[in-house]
Amino acid sequence: MIEKAITLFILMSLAACLASEGSNTQANNPLTIAQLYLNDGGRAIPFSRAMYDTTLFIADFGCRLDSGKVDLVIVLDTSGSMSTKMSSVKSALDGACASFHAHDYDMNYAIVTFNDTFFMHDYSPAAGYQLTNGYPTIHSEISSIGASGEPSCNEWAWTALWHALNDYQWRKDALRIVILVTDEASCALDVSGCATDSCEVYAIDSLHPYPQYANPKMKAVSEAFVIYTMTPSTLSAGATSCSTAFWDTMYHRIASETGGTNFDISATWPTLYNTIRPMVDSAKVLTVCLTNNSSDTIDTARIEFEPGDSMTTIAGDSIKYLYCWPPGSTYCFSWRLHMTTTNPTEGNCFWLYTRAITDSSTDTTTIRGCMVPCGLYIPYTDTCSGPYVTNICPPDTTAGTTVFSACPEQEIVVSIADSDTTVDSTSIRFRVSSSRGTFTYTIDSSQLSWDPPYLTFTPDSAWTNNTTVTYKVTYVDDAKGCHVSSTRDGSFAVDLQPPVITNANPADGHIFTSGVFVASYSFIDSFSGVRTDSSLYAVIEDTLTLYTSSSYITVGPGSRITISGLWTYFCSDETMEVCVHLADSVPEFIIVGDDTCDLCGPNDTTYCYHYINTSLKVLPEKKLDESVLVYPNPFNDALTIELSGDQQSPPIVEVYDLNGKLIAKPYQIDVKDGKRFLNWKPKNLPSGIYILIVETGDKVYYKKIKYMK
């Protein structure tokens, strides 16, 4: 979620040292710190006074990452001139919101619509205008918005923007973003009309408190809102005599001066999301909230921010003023920063100078803060190390390698532990991506179980074969609120099928006519591959096992195994069964430290082939079973096949030549004295040796017969 370049910045602590200038001290100064924090990537890091030094304030960053809190409000022009643009605008806005939601950002949303008036959408009965944290809600609202009608007076873009900034209950610890969409110039200020003086009021940056409606830009800049605008290249003047050129400039100014961007109104959602997300991930907003704790009204307050050498101010004036500051009231001042280093040097520090003028006194205060890496300030060493995550099953692999699983419902197990406290299981966010899609699960999901330190994910159905599954703990805190320092994507490939033999040469049933036996078998496993170790072997006649180390076995070239040698070495009979055993490369299990990851491998299978050899010198007329007799042999006229015993089905009789060609298939059966007889008279056949095969029930008999004309 957070870009790598930003990781260094959010692994640090912030120290603000309060010192006095002149004769006044912090205790006597009417301005006291109510809040001091740095919002880093959408996460506010508060300060607390150090126990060992009451003049020092510590913001314990810990050593952790977060997917930031972001409040996003859309201010949308719904006048009739937007009707042709509304479909593409809604698609862009909805797509950007959906993308932030899909990437686990902690988002709140709201919409303000305007025409010749404005309407603020409220999402809760609580006091004030509330945002919604549900993407489905904002998706429904965006989908339902249309554009119609033209105002008879000025459109209220700036009034709507002012109320969006001022009236919504923005989260203090969230990065605050507004997207303003319009196609018309607007002069809706605190006075009516479009006179030049009114527009100039908008451009004044020194007034504070802000003139209502006139200066949302001042409020946005001062309070670190980020404004994005979507406008056409040239605005329409609508029903007014507004200077469109002036408002073209102002829409661009409010975007650039708050750290945002002006998009063309035709921009697509990837353009919006891919522009806004890096800003969210890298945003750093320093905020100080000061309270007037005196009994006097502060006539003028001056707050000056002086960045160190490694910092630049992206948005926010270096000097801010506030007039007529009532007793007991609190105001906040913010600056967006860019930092180029995290080294604990003077260049990584900043200063805030305050001056408060009342009827009775002028008081000044210096607030000094330094950005330092996590744990640098003793005794805060390793105060917030956060949990650490280890992928147990399937485990992590080295680059370029893949873990395969043959378990149809392979469980995923990760270890989440913490060195000094327990893990907050309610904070766990676990993301799983597969052919079914990408889903993020919480601990209340039926598919997640937590047995410290093990988090186990169980799929609700079998994984799809030949696919890859990735997983990651995207978020977890410990009991102190410290976030996980880093996690790694885990992945495994699902292989549920064994290897296959794609070609047997010779094929099953082949008749050999010499004493040499050579057979090759080509195999393949397109996913995990075929093991060529002891898992690859051949079994002949259920008695002789040949491994790849045998001199009679050759592996290769390619994915092939070849058996070669004299027939009589493998078998003394004229028939032979050869079975080839194959296994893929899925392991049975992997040891990860003290844990065992069961991967259900390998997938294995056996292919069997039957062969006949007619070259043996002696093929005696032996009766493999008393129920089958063949005579006379040799013969010159007719061959008789006599079958006795209880035969439940008719026999299958086939005659082959020595090339394996089927010559005849006698089927005419005569029955006499409980025996069955088949007579075969060759027709147009030369004298020679033939193979007779008789199949009765589940038995097969082979006989070499000799025909003599």
C-alpha positions in Angstrom: 0.0 0.0 0.0 2.6 2.5 1.0 5.3 3.1 -1.7 8.8 2.0 -0.9 10.2 5.5 -1.0 7.8 6.5 1.8 8.6 3.6 4.1 11.6 5.4 5.6 9.6 8.4 6.6 6.9 6.6 8.6 9.4 4.6 10.6 10.4 7.5 12.8 9.7 9.5 15.9 9.0 13.2 16.2 10.3 15.3 19.1 9.1 18.9 19.7 11.2 20.7 22.3 9.4 23.7 23.9 11.6 26.6 24.9 10.9 30.2 25.9 12.1 33.4 24.3 12.3 36.7 26.2 10.9 36.9 29.6 7.8 34.7 29.1 7.6 31.0 29.6 5.3 28.4 28.1 3.3 28.1 31.4 2.6 31.9 31.3 2.0 32.1 27.6 -1.7 32.4 26.7 -1.2 29.9 23.8 -0.7 26.2 24.9 -0.5 23.1 22.7 -3.7 21.3 22.5 -2.5 18.9 19.7 0.7 18.4 17.9 0.9 15.6 15.3 2.3 14.6 11.9 -0.2 13.0 9.5 1.9 10.5 7.5 0.2 8.8 4.6 -3.2 9.3 6.3 -2.2 8.2 9.8 -1.9 10.9 12.5 1.0 10.4 14.9 0.1 12.2 18.2 2.6 13.7 20.7 2.8 13.1 24.4 5.0 14.8 27.0 8.1 12.8 27.8 8.2 11.4 31.3 11.9 12.1 31.7 11.8 15.6 30.3 8.7 17.8 30.7 9.9 20.2 28.0 10.1 17.4 25.4 7.1 16.1 23.4 7.5 12.6 21.8 5.5 11.3 18.9 6.1 7.5 19.0 6.0 6.5 15.4 6.9 3.0 16.1 8.4 1.0 13.2 5.3 0.3 11.2 3.3 0.9 8.0 -0.3 1.8 7.5 -2.8 2.0 4.8 -3.8 5.6 5.4 -7.0 7.1 6.6 -8.5 9.3 3.8 -11.6 11.4 3.9 -12.8 12.1 0.3 -15.6 14.6 -0.5 -16.8 15.1 -4.0 -18.3 18.6 -4.9 -20.2 18.0 -8.1 -21.9 20.4 -10.5 -25.3 19.0 -11.5 -26.5 21.8 -13.8 -27.9 21.0 -17.3 -24.6 21.8 -19.1 -23.1 18.8 -17.3 -25.6 16.4 -18.8 -23.3 15.3 -21.7 -20.4 14.9 -19.4 -22.0 13.4 -16.3 -21.8 9.7 -17.4 -18.0 9.9 -17.9 -17.5 12.0 -14.8 -19.5 9.6 -12.6 -17.5 6.7 -14.0 -14.2 8.4 -13.2 -15.3 9.3 -9.6 -16.8 5.9 -8.8 -13.8 4.1 -10.3 -11.4 6.1 -8.1 -13.4 5.5 -5.0 -13.7 1.8 -5.8 -9.9 1.5 -6.3 -9.1 3.1 -2.9 -11.7 0.7 -1.3 -10.2 -2.3 -3.1 -6.7 -1.5 -1.9 -7.6 -1.4 1.8 -7.4 2.3 2.4 -9.5 3.5 5.4 -11.8 5.6 3.4 -14.7 7.9 4.3 -16.8 9.5 1.6 -19.3 12.3 1.0 -20.9 14.2 -1.9 -22.0 17.8 -2.2 -24.1 18.7 -5.3 -24.7 22.2 -6.5 -26.6 24.1 -9.2 -28.1 27.5 -8.3 -28.0 26.2 -4.7 -26.2 23.4 -3.0 -27.1 20.2 -1.2 -24.9 18.4 1.4 -25.5 14.7 1.6 -25.6 13.5 5.3 -24.8 9.9 6.1 -25.6 9.7 9.8 -28.3 11.0 12.3 -25.4 12.2 14.5 -24.9 15.9 15.0 -23.3 17.7 12.1 -22.8 16.5 8.6 -21.3 13.0 8.6 -19.3 11.1 6.0 -19.9 7.5 5.2 -17.3 4.7 5.5 -19.1 2.4 3.1 -18.1 2.3 -0.6 -21.4 0.7 -1.5 -23.2 3.8 -0.1 -21.1 6.3 -2.1 -21.4 4.1 -5.2 -25.1 4.1 -5.0 -25.2 7.9 -4.5 -22.9 8.6 -7.4 -25.0 6.2 -9.6 -28.2 8.1 -8.8 -26.9 11.6 -9.6 -28.1 13.3 -12.8 -27.7 16.7 -14.4 -30.6 19.0 -15.4 -31.7 22.6 -15.5 -29.6 25.8 -15.8 -29.3 28.4 -12.9 -30.8 31.8 -13.5 -27.9 33.3 -11.5 -24.4 32.3 -10.5 -23.7 28.7 -9.7 -22.7 28.0 -6.1 -19.4 26.1 -6.7 -17.4 28.1 -4.1 -20.3 28.2 -1.6 -20.6 24.4 -1.9 -16.8 24.0 -1.5 -16.8 26.2 1.5 -19.5 24.2 3.3 -17.8 20.9 2.3 -14.6 22.2 4.0 -16.3 23.8 7.0 -19.4 21.7 7.8 -18.5 18.0 7.4 -17.1 16.2 10.5 -13.7 15.4 8.9 -11.6 13.0 10.9 -8.7 14.9 12.5 -6.3 12.1 11.8 -7.2 11.6 8.2 -5.8 13.1 5.0 -8.6 15.3 3.7 -9.2 15.4 -0.1 -11.9 17.2 -2.1 -12.6 16.7 -5.8 -14.4 19.7 -7.3 -16.1 19.1 -10.7 -17.6 21.8 -12.8 -17.8 23.1 -16.3 -18.8 26.7 -15.6 -17.2 29.8 -14.1 -18.6 30.7 -10.7 -18.5 34.0 -8.8 -20.7 32.9 -5.9 -18.9 34.8 -3.1 -20.0 36.5 0.1 -21.4 39.3 -2.0 -23.7 39.1 -5.0 -22.7 39.6 -8.5 -19.5 39.1 -10.5 -17.8 42.5 -10.0 -14.1 42.6 -10.2 -13.9 43.7 -6.6 -15.7 40.5 -5.5 -13.3 38.3 -7.4 -10.4 40.2 -5.8 -11.8 39.5 -2.4 -11.4 35.8 -3.2 -7.8 36.3 -4.1 -6.8 38.0 -0.8 -4.9 35.5 1.3 -4.3 37.5 4.5 -7.8 37.6 6.1 -8.4 35.3 9.0 -10.9 34.3 10.2 -11.9 33.6 6.7 -14.6 35.7 5.0 -17.4 33.2 4.6 -17.8 31.8 1.0 -15.3 34.2 -0.3 -12.2 32.2 0.5 -12.4 28.4 0.6 -8.9 28.5 -1.0 -7.5 30.2 2.2 -9.2 27.7 4.4 -8.0 24.7 2.3 -4.4 26.0 2.2 -4.3 26.9 5.9 -5.8 23.6 7.1 -4.0 21.3 4.7 -6.9 20.2 2.6 -5.9 18.8 -0.8 -8.1 20.0 -3.6 -8.4 18.4 -7.0 -10.4 20.1 -9.7 -12.0 18.6 -12.9 -12.8 21.3 -15.5 -12.9 21.7 -19.2 -10.0 23.5 -20.9 -12.3 26.6 -21.2 -15.1 27.3 -18.8 -18.6 28.6 -19.8 -19.9 31.8 -18.4 -23.4 30.4 -18.1 -26.1 32.9 -17.2 -23.6 35.4 -15.8 -21.0 37.9 -17.1 -18.2 36.2 -15.1 -14.7 36.5 -16.4 -14.1 32.9 -17.4 -10.4 33.4 -17.8 -10.2 34.5 -14.1 -12.0 31.4 -12.9 -10.0 29.1 -15.1 -7.0 30.5 -13.2 -8.7 30.1 -9.8 -9.6 26.5 -10.3 -6.0 25.8 -11.2 -4.7 27.9 -8.3 -6.7 26.2 -5.6 -5.5 22.8 -6.9 -1.9 23.7 -7.2 -1.6 25.7 -4.0 -3.1 22.8 -1.9 -0.9 20.2 -3.5 -3.6 18.8 -5.8 -4.0 18.7 -9.6 -6.4 20.2 -12.1 -7.7 17.4 -14.4 -9.5 17.8 -17.6 -13.2 17.0 -17.1 -12.9 14.0 -19.4 -10.2 12.3 -17.2 -10.8 8.6 -16.6 -10.7 6.9 -13.2 -7.2 5.4 -13.7 -5.9 8.9 -14.3 -7.6 10.1 -11.1 -6.5 7.1 -8.9 -3.0 6.9 -10.3 -2.5 10.6 -9.6 -4.1 10.8 -6.2 -2.9 7.6 -4.6 0.9 8.5 -4.7 0.0 11.8 -3.1 -1.9 9.9 -0.4 0.9 7.4 0.2 3.6 10.2 0.5 1.6 12.9 2.2 3.0 14.4 5.4 1.0 17.1 7.1 2.3 18.7 10.2 -0.5 20.1 12.4 -0.3 22.1 15.6 -3.5 23.1 17.4 -3.2 25.9 19.9 -5.6 27.0 22.6 -6.0 30.5 24.0 -5.9 29.6 27.8 -6.0 33.2 28.9 -9.0 35.3 29.9 -8.2 37.8 27.2 -9.0 37.8 23.5 -5.9 37.6 21.5 -6.1 40.5 19.0 -3.5 39.1 16.6 -1.8 35.7 16.6 1.2 35.0 14.3 2.4 31.5 13.7 5.5 31.0 11.6 6.8 27.7 10.3 10.5 27.4 9.5 11.4 24.0 7.9 14.9 22.5 8.2 17.3 21.9 5.3 15.8 18.5 4.5 12.2 19.8 4.3 10.2 21.8 1.9 6.7 23.2 2.3 4.4 21.9 -0.4 1.2 23.6 0.8 0.5 26.1 3.5 1.9 29.7 4.0 5.0 29.9 6.1 3.4 32.7 8.2 -0.3 32.4 9.3 -2.4 35.0 11.1 -5.5 34.7 13.3 -7.4 37.7 14.4 -9.8 38.1 17.4 -8.9 34.7 19.1 -11.5 34.3 21.8 -10.5 32.9 25.3 -10.8 29.1 25.5 -11.0 28.5 21.8 -8.7 26.3 19.8 -7.4 26.8 16.2 -5.3 24.4 14.2 -2.6 25.2 11.7 -1.2 22.8 9.1 1.6 22.5 6.5 2.1 19.8 3.9 5.8 18.8 3.8 8.3 16.9 1.6 11.3 15.4 3.4 14.4 14.2 1.7 16.1 12.4 4.6 15.5 10.7 8.0 19.0 11.2 9.4 18.9 12.7 12.9 20.7 15.9 12.0 19.8 19.6 12.4 18.7 19.6 8.8 15.8 17.3 9.7 14.3 19.6 12.3 11.8 22.4 12.1 10.8 25.4 14.2 7.4 27.0 15.0 7.4 30.5 16.3 4.2 31.9 17.8 3.4 35.5 18.8 0.2 36.4 20.6 -0.8 40.1 21.1 -3.5 41.0 23.7 -4.4 44.3 25.3 -2.0 43.5 28.2 1.0 41.7 26.7 2.9 40.3 23.7 4.0 36.7 24.2 6.2 34.6 22.1 7.0 30.8 22.0 9.4 28.7 20.1 8.4 25.1 19.4 11.2 22.9 18.0 10.7 19.5 16.5 13.0 17.0 14.9 12.3 13.9 12.8 14.4 11.0 14.0 14.3 7.2 13.2 12.3 4.9 15.4 13.9 4.1 18.7 16.7 6.8 18.5 15.5 8.6 21.6 16.4 6.6 24.6 14.5 5.3 26.6 12.1 5.0 23.8 14.3 2.4 22.0 12.1 -0.2 20.3 9.0 1.1 22.0 6.7 0.1 19.1 8.3 -2.6 17.1 5.0 -4.1 16.1 4.1 -7.7 15.2 6.2 -9.7 12.7 4.7 -12.1 10.2 6.2 -15.4 8.8 4.6 -17.3 6.0 4.5 -20.9 7.3 2.4 -22.9 4.8 2.9 -22.7 2.0 6.2 -21.1 2.9 8.1 -18.3 1.2 10.5 -19.2 -1.6 13.5 -17.8 -3.2 13.1 -15.6 -6.3 12.2 -17.5 -9.4 11.0 -20.6 -7.6 7.4 -21.8 -7.0 5.8 -23.9 -4.2 3.3 -26.4 -5.6 0.5 -28.0 -3.6 -1.6 -31.0 -4.5 -4.0 -30.4 -1.7 -7.4 -29.6 -3.3 -8.3 -27.4 -0.3 -4.8 -26.3 0.7 -4.9 -24.3 3.9 -2.8 -21.2 4.3 -1.0 -20.7 7.6 1.0 -17.7 8.8 2.6 -16.9 12.1 2.0 -13.5 13.7 4.0 -12.9 16.8 5.1 -9.9 18.8 8.3 -9.6 20.9 6.8 -7.7 23.9 3.0 -8.0 23.9 0.1 -9.8 22.3 -1.4 -9.5 18.8 -4.7 -7.6 18.4 -6.5 -10.2 16.3 -9.4 -7.8 15.5 -7.0 -5.7 13.5 -5.9 -8.5 11.2 -6.6 -8.0 7.5 -5.7 -11.0 5.3 -5.9 -10.8 1.5 -6.2 -13.8 -0.8 -6.0 -13.6 -4.6 -6.9 -16.6 -6.8 -8.9 -17.4 -9.9 -12.0 -16.5 -7.9 -10.9 -12.9 -7.4 -9.2 -10.9 -4.6 -10.8 -10.8 -1.2 -9.8 -9.4 2.2 -10.8 -11.3 5.3 -11.1 -10.3 8.9 -10.9 -12.4 12.0 -14.7 -12.7 12.2 -14.7 -14.5 8.8 -15.6 -18.2 8.9 -12.6 -18.9 6.8 -10.1 -17.5 9.2 -9.1 -19.0 12.5 -6.7 -17.6 15.1 -4.7 -19.9 17.4 -1.8 -17.7 18.5 0.6 -17.4 16.9 -1.0 -19.1 13.9 -3.5 -17.6 11.6 -5.1 -20.2 9.4 -7.1 -19.6 6.2 -9.3 -22.4 5.0 -10.9 -22.1 1.5 -14.6 -22.7 1.3 -14.2 -24.9 -1.8 -11.4 -26.6 -3.7 -8.8 -24.5 -5.5 -8.8 -24.5 -9.3 -6.2 -26.8 -10.9 -3.2 -25.1 -12.6 -3.7 -21.7 -11.0 -1.7 -19.6 -8.6 -2.9 -18.4 -5.2 -1.3 -15.4 -3.5 -1.8 -14.2 0.0 -0.6 -11.5 2.4 -1.3 -10.1 5.9 -2.0 -6.5 4.8 -2.6 -5.1 8.3 -2.2 -6.1 11.9 -1.5 -4.3 15.2 -0.2 -5.5 18.5 -2.0 -4.8 21.8 -0.1 -1.4 22.0 -1.4 -0.3 18.7 2.0 -0.8 16.9 1.6 -1.9 13.3 3.4 -4.8 11.6 6.8 -3.6 10.3 6.8 -5.5 7.1 5.1 -8.5 5.4 5.8 -10.5 2.3 3.4 -11.8 -0.3 3.1 -15.6 -0.2 2.1 -17.7 -3.1 1.7 -21.3 -4.2 0.6 -23.0 -7.4 -2.2 -25.6 -7.4 -1.3 -28.9 -9.2 -3.9 -31.6 -8.7 -3.2 -33.8 -11.7 -0.5 -36.5 -12.2 1.8 -36.7 -15.2 0.6 -38.4 -18.4 2.4 -40.6 -20.9 1.8 -38.9 -24.3 3.3 -41.6 -26.5 4.3 -45.3 -26.1 6.5 -46.7 -28.8 5.7 -49.4 -29.5 2.0 -49.2 -28.5 0.1 -51.6 -26.2 -0.3 -55.0 -27.7 2.7 -54.8 -30.0 4.2 -58.2 -31.2 8.0 -58.4 -31.2 9.6 -60.7 -33.8 13.1 -60.6 -32.5 14.8 -61.3 -29.2 15.6 -57.6 -28.6 13.1 -55.5 -26.5 13.2 -51.7 -26.9 10.3 -49.5 -25.7 10.2 -45.7 -25.1 7.6 -43.7 -23.2 7.2 -40.0 -23.5 5.7 -38.2 -20.6 4.7 -34.7 -19.5 3.5 -32.7 -16.6 2.9 -29.1 -17.7 2.7 -27.5 -14.3 5.1 -28.8 -11.6 7.1 -31.1 -13.9 8.0 -34.9 -13.6 10.4 -36.1 -11.1 13.3 -38.2 -12.6 14.6 -39.6 -9.3 13.5 -42.8 -7.7 9.9 -41.9 -8.3 10.4 -42.8 -12.0 10.7 -46.5 -12.5 9.3 -49.5 -14.5 7.9 -52.8 -13.2 8.0 -55.8 -15.4 5.7 -58.7 -14.7 5.2 -57.5 -11.2 8.6 -59.0 -10.2 11.3 -56.9 -11.8 11.6 -53.2 -10.8 14.0 -51.1 -12.9 15.0 -47.6 -11.6 16.6 -44.9 -13.6 20.0 -46.0 -12.2 19.6 -49.3 -14.0 21.8 -49.9 -17.1 18.6 -51.0 -18.9 16.9 -47.6 -18.4 17.8 -44.4 -20.3 16.2 -41.1 -19.4 16.0 -38.6 -22.2 16.4 -36.9 -24.5 13.6 -34.7 -23.3 10.9 -36.1 -21.2 11.2 -39.8 -22.1 12.2 -43.0 -20.6 13.6 -45.9 -22.6 13.8 -49.6 -21.6 16.2 -51.7 -23.8 17.7 -55.2 -23.6 17.2 -58.8 -24.5 13.6 -60.0 -24.0 14.8 -63.0 -22.0 16.4 -60.7 -19.5 13.1 -59.2 -18.6 10.8 -62.2 -19.2 11.1 -65.9 -20.0 7.6 -66.1 -21.5 6.3 -64.9 -24.8 4.1 -62.3 -23.1 5.2 -59.4 -21.0 3.6 -56.6 -19.0 5.5 -53.4 -18.5 4.2 -50.8 -16.1 5.7 -47.2 -15.9 5.3 -45.3 -12.7 5.4 -41.5 -12.9 5.2 -38.8 -10.1 5.2 -35.0 -10.4 7.4 -32.5 -8.5 4.8 -31.5 -5.8 6.5 -32.3 -2.4 4.8 -34.3 0.3 5.7 -31.7 2.9 8.1 -28.9 3.6 9.7 -28.2 7.0 9.6 -24.5 8.1 11.5 -24.1 11.3 9.7 -26.2 13.9 6.6 -26.4 11.7 5.6 -28.9 8.9 3.6 -27.8 5.9 1.7 -30.6 4.3 1.4 -30.2 0.5 -0.2 -33.6 -0.3 2.3 -34.4 -3.0 3.3 -36.0 -5.2 0.5 -36.7 -7.8 1.5 -40.1 -9.2 0.2 -42.6 -11.6 1.1 -45.9 -13.4 0.7 -46.8 -17.1 0.8 -50.5 -18.1 1.4 -52.0 -21.5 1.3 -55.6 -22.8 3.6 -57.1 -25.4 4.1 -60.4 -27.2 7.3 -62.0 -28.6 7.2 -64.6 -31.3 10.9 -65.1 -31.7 11.5 -67.5 -28.9 13.1 -70.8 -30.0 10.8 -73.0 -27.9 7.2 -72.3 -27.6 5.8 -75.6 -26.2 2.2 -76.4 -26.6 1.5 -76.0 -22.9 -1.9 -75.8 -21.4 -2.1 -72.6 -19.4 -5.4 -74.0 -18.2 -6.9 -77.4 -18.6 -10.0 -75.7 -19.9 -8.4 -74.7 -23.2 -6.9 -77.2 -25.7 -5.5 -76.4 -29.2 -4.9 -79.3 -31.7 -3.4 -80.5 -33.9 -0.4 -78.2 -33.9 1.1 -78.0 -36.5 -1.9 -78.4 -38.8 -2.5 -78.3 -42.5 -6.3 -78.2 -42.8 -8.2 -77.1 -39.7 -7.3 -76.1 -36.2 -9.6 -77.2 -33.3 -10.0 -75.1 -30.2 -11.6 -77.0 -27.4 -13.1 -75.2 -24.4 -14.4 -76.9 -21.3 -15.5 -75.8 -17.9 -18.3 -73.4 -16.9 -18.1 -70.6 -19.4 -20.5 -67.7 -18.6 -19.8 -65.8 -21.8 -18.8 -66.7 -25.4 -15.0 -66.8 -25.9 -13.1 -64.3 -28.1 -10.7 -66.0 -30.4 -8.2 -64.1 -32.6 -5.4 -65.1 -34.9 -2.5 -62.7 -35.7 0.5 -63.0 -38.0 4.0 -62.2 -36.7 3.6 -58.6 -37.7 0.7 -58.1 -35.3 -1.9 -58.1 -38.1 -5.3 -59.6 -37.3 -5.8 -62.5 -39.7 -9.0 -64.2 -38.5 -11.6 -64.2 -35.8 -13.3 -67.6 -35.6 -16.7 -67.4 -33.9 -18.7 -70.5 -35.0 -19.1 -72.7 -31.9 -20.3 -76.3 -31.7 -21.3 -77.9 -28.4 -20.8 -81.6 -27.6 -20.8 -83.4 -24.3 -20.6 -80.1 -22.3 -17.7 -78.9 -24.3 -17.4 -76.1 -26.9 -15.5 -76.5 -30.1 -14.3 -73.9 -32.6 -12.8 -75.0 -35.9 -10.6 -72.6 -38.0 -9.7 -73.3 -41.6 -7.2 -70.8 -43.0 -8.1 -69.3 -46.4 -5.5 -68.0 -48.7 -2.8 -67.9 -46.1 0.8 -68.9 -46.6 2.4 -71.5 -44.4 4.0 -70.1 -41.3 3.8 -69.3 -37.6 0.8 -67.5 -36.2 -0.3 -66.3 -32.8 -3.6 -67.6 -31.4 -5.2 -65.5 -28.6 -8.2 -66.9 -26.6 -10.0 -64.7 -24.1 -12.5 -66.4 -21.8 -14.0 -64.3 -19.1 -11.1 -62.5 -17.3 -8.3 -64.9 -18.7 -6.3 -64.5 -21.8 -4.3 -67.4 -23.4 -1.5 -67.0 -26.0 -0.5 -69.9 -28.3 2.0 -70.1 -31.2 0.5 -72.2 -33.9 2.1 -73.5 -37.1 0.2 -73.8 -40.4 1.5 -76.2 -43.0 -0.3 -76.4 -46.4 
